[in-house]
Amino acid sequence: MALFEDDPISQPLTYPGRVPETSGVLADAAYVPLRAAPGRPVDEWRAGPETVAELLARHGGAPLEGRHLVVAVGSNAAPSQLLRKFTDHGVRPLVPMTLARVRDVAPGVSAHVSKWGYVPAAPIDTPGETSRLFALWLDERQLAALDLTEPNYRREPLAHPIALESGVRRDAAVYWGRHGCLADGGGRPRRLTPQRALIGSLLDESSQLRLLCGDTPDEFVVNVRDDTVREAVYRLLQDKHRINHGKVGPRDR
């Protein structure tokens, strides 16, 4: 299936990964599309001939009641990335992923570089704007595993309930960045774009970054895997390109 052909950890320039077009259930290495039931809770939505509740029960998964709802602004919306993260931590990937309208938040760009070489997303405050993002329904083990994969973020509740495709509203959380966000040339929070274009624009705008990392996105990814280079890039981003936007905590790398 195309959704699982690569993941951003192994292929950094594919970040944020292949994101589905519809709500669905990540069930091991498959993605089962969902059909929303207007006005009804997600466990009554249809996954082919059965409801979500029936699908989870058949696979031995925890029911939706008691699961934690977390909005994805970056690669956590990509089934390939979730599959990689959960299997790496010995947790079964059985996760409903439902599209939702999220108020006052949009995907921006964190002012740091991951150890795998990509420049990841981070939420930014966008008052009056609504984003269409995936919400993950995580059981306790899945939530604990995902938290471990997000040391540069802090999970906190959103200020407003999210609106699912069925019209049902639910409280949810999101991973807020600890390092601030990158600004564009006009000093506004930079919006997340495909990784190759994003890194290319950062290199075009900074001769210092090119000196550290090379002239192309491919060279950037290779060079920033070196801890010393990545730390120098971090300092440059923090000194020259960072703005506080959204909830920013203390540095914790």
Buried (B, 14 or more C-beta within 10 A) or exposed (E): EEBBEBBBBEBBBBBBBBBBEEBBBBBEEBBBEBEBBEEBBBBBBBBEEEBBBBBBBEEEBBEBEEBBBBBBBBBBBBBBBBBBBBBEBEBBBBBBBBBBBBBBBBBBBBBBBBEBBBBBBBBBBBEEEBBEBBBBBBBEBBBEBBBEBBEBBBBEEBEBBBBBBBEBEBEBBBBBBBBBBBBBEEEEBBBBEEBBEBBBBBBEBBEEBBEBBBEBBBBBBBBBBEEEBBEBBBEBBBEBBBBEBBBBBEEEE
